[in-house]
Amino acid sequence: MEERIGKRINTERIEEALALNPDTISTACPYCLVMLGDAIAAKKSTGDAKDTLEVVDVAQLLARSARTTAAVAVDGDAGTDGSGAADG
């Protein structure tokens, strides 16, 4: 049963996240993914969140990061000196 007192928790969490001006919000919880997505959609419709803001599963974020890292590794040395250490 949903409580009707106070602010909805998904709205509260999105407002906290929006204070940091994110491009992406990630969660590992499928239920939270839906709830945060609903709150973001509501914020976008009122203009309180940018249209490019997305909510993704943490596994999607990891996969995206791995693809980006792999592409950089194929294209070049990704800012390392060849030994894996950052260029200095």
Residue frames relative to the residue before (quaternion, step in Angstrom):
aa qw qx qy qz dx dy dz
M 1.0000 0.0000 0.0000 0.0000 0.00 0.00 0.00
E 0.3697 -0.7424 0.5237 0.1950 3.53 -0.89 0.98
E 0.3726 -0.7159 0.5437 0.2301 3.55 -0.97 0.90
R 0.3083 -0.7727 0.5352 0.1468 3.56 -1.07 0.76
I 0.5473 0.6131 -0.3956 0.4100 3.59 1.27 0.13
G 0.8363 0.1822 -0.1364 0.4988 3.58 -0.89 0.90
K 0.7023 -0.4465 0.3644 0.4179 3.50 -1.38 -0.30
R 0.5331 -0.6126 0.4720 0.3431 3.58 -1.10 0.68
I 0.5614 -0.6463 0.4007 0.3265 3.57 -0.95 0.87
N 0.6397 0.5182 -0.3510 0.4462 3.62 0.96 -0.70
T 0.6340 0.5121 -0.3235 0.4807 3.58 1.05 -0.71
E 0.6315 0.5343 -0.3202 0.4617 3.57 1.00 -0.83
R 0.6853 0.4851 -0.2848 0.4626 3.60 0.87 -0.95
I 0.6573 0.4968 -0.3185 0.4688 3.59 0.96 -0.77
E 0.6267 0.5213 -0.3431 0.4667 3.60 0.99 -0.70
E 0.6254 0.5209 -0.3303 0.4779 3.59 1.06 -0.74
A 0.6741 0.4918 -0.2889 0.4693 3.58 0.94 -0.90
L 0.6568 0.5290 -0.3151 0.4353 3.60 0.93 -0.87
A 0.5619 0.6007 -0.3839 0.4196 3.59 1.16 -0.49
L 0.6951 0.4530 -0.2609 0.4935 3.60 1.24 -0.48
N 0.3622 -0.7719 0.4495 0.2663 3.59 1.35 0.02
P 0.1518 0.8287 -0.5259 0.1168 3.63 0.72 1.01
D 0.4078 -0.6507 0.5715 0.2893 3.54 -1.37 0.25
T 0.7852 0.1176 -0.0192 0.6077 3.54 1.19 -0.73
I 0.1312 -0.7387 0.6552 0.0886 3.53 -1.15 0.74
S 0.0948 -0.8227 0.5606 0.0056 3.56 -0.80 1.02
T 0.0046 -0.7770 0.6294 -0.0117 3.53 -1.19 0.68
A 0.3903 -0.7105 0.5332 0.2420 3.58 -1.19 0.50
C 0.6304 0.5489 -0.3159 0.4488 3.59 1.29 -0.19
P 0.4359 -0.7165 0.4742 0.2678 3.64 -0.61 1.06
Y 0.6344 0.5231 -0.3293 0.4642 3.59 1.01 -0.78
C 0.6643 0.4993 -0.2971 0.4702 3.59 0.95 -0.91
L 0.5881 0.5815 -0.3608 0.4311 3.58 1.08 -0.72
V 0.6765 0.4744 -0.2785 0.4896 3.57 0.96 -0.90
M 0.6878 0.4908 -0.2903 0.4491 3.59 0.83 -0.96
L 0.6727 0.4727 -0.3003 0.4836 3.59 0.95 -0.84
G 0.6124 0.5502 -0.3372 0.4567 3.57 1.08 -0.71
D 0.6441 0.5133 -0.3126 0.4733 3.57 1.00 -0.82
A 0.6711 0.4947 -0.2995 0.4640 3.58 0.94 -0.87
I 0.6363 0.5162 -0.3281 0.4701 3.59 1.03 -0.76
A 0.6325 0.5284 -0.3331 0.4580 3.59 0.96 -0.84
A 0.6551 0.5031 -0.3113 0.4699 3.59 0.98 -0.81
K 0.6669 0.4948 -0.3018 0.4684 3.59 0.97 -0.84
K 0.6298 0.5238 -0.3335 0.4666 3.59 1.04 -0.73
S 0.6676 0.5205 -0.3100 0.4328 3.58 0.94 -0.85
T 0.7122 0.4045 -0.2560 0.5135 3.59 1.16 -0.50
G 0.5358 -0.6509 0.3899 0.3704 3.58 1.29 -0.05
D 0.4979 0.6767 -0.4112 0.3538 3.58 1.27 0.20
A 0.7449 0.2445 -0.1738 0.5959 3.60 1.30 -0.14
K 0.5242 -0.6391 0.4519 0.3355 3.56 -1.06 0.70
D 0.6005 -0.6115 0.3944 0.3316 3.56 -1.10 0.74
T 0.6723 0.5107 -0.2931 0.4487 3.59 1.16 -0.51
L 0.4674 0.6817 -0.4433 0.3469 3.60 1.26 -0.15
E 0.0523 -0.8109 0.5828 -0.0045 3.56 -0.90 0.93
V 0.2435 -0.7160 0.6324 0.1677 3.53 -1.31 0.48
V 0.0293 0.8166 -0.5720 0.0711 3.57 -0.65 1.13
D 0.5536 -0.5659 0.4922 0.3619 3.51 -1.31 0.38
V 0.5890 -0.6002 0.4048 0.3591 3.58 -1.03 0.74
A 0.6102 0.5426 -0.3559 0.4545 3.62 1.10 -0.58
Q 0.6286 0.5165 -0.3313 0.4778 3.59 1.07 -0.69
L 0.6388 0.5230 -0.3175 0.4663 3.56 1.02 -0.81
L 0.6491 0.5088 -0.3049 0.4762 3.58 0.98 -0.83
A 0.6570 0.5046 -0.3108 0.4661 3.59 0.91 -0.90
R 0.6385 0.5196 -0.3193 0.4695 3.58 0.98 -0.83
S 0.6573 0.5101 -0.2987 0.4674 3.56 0.97 -0.87
A 0.6560 0.5082 -0.3111 0.4633 3.59 0.96 -0.85
R 0.6397 0.5120 -0.3254 0.4719 3.60 1.00 -0.78
T 0.6565 0.5063 -0.3086 0.4664 3.59 0.95 -0.86
T 0.6617 0.5014 -0.2984 0.4709 3.57 0.95 -0.88
A 0.6487 0.5101 -0.3153 0.4686 3.58 0.98 -0.82
A 0.6466 0.5150 -0.3216 0.4617 3.60 0.97 -0.80
V 0.6483 0.4998 -0.3147 0.4805 3.59 0.98 -0.80
A 0.6507 0.5197 -0.3207 0.4513 3.60 0.96 -0.82
V 0.6523 0.4972 -0.3119 0.4797 3.58 1.05 -0.69
D 0.7113 0.4765 -0.2518 0.4513 3.58 0.97 -0.89
G 0.8032 -0.1241 0.1218 0.5698 3.59 1.05 -0.58
D 0.6777 -0.5146 0.3430 0.3979 3.52 -1.28 -0.17
A 0.4384 -0.7518 0.4192 0.2585 3.58 1.27 0.35
G 0.7147 -0.4846 0.2642 0.4297 3.58 0.96 0.85
T 0.5661 0.5645 -0.4182 0.4312 3.60 1.12 0.48
D 0.5371 -0.6276 0.4571 0.3298 3.53 -1.26 0.24
G 0.6706 -0.4894 0.2933 0.4741 3.58 1.26 0.30
S 0.6918 0.4453 -0.2766 0.4965 3.56 1.21 -0.43
G 0.6023 -0.5438 0.3636 0.4575 3.56 1.30 -0.08
A 0.6059 0.5348 -0.3592 0.4667 3.57 1.27 -0.23
A 0.5545 -0.6211 0.4398 0.3367 3.56 -1.06 0.72
D 0.5342 -0.6039 0.4842 0.3398 3.53 -1.14 0.72
G 0.1369 -0.8283 0.5402 0.0582 3.59 -0.89 0.75
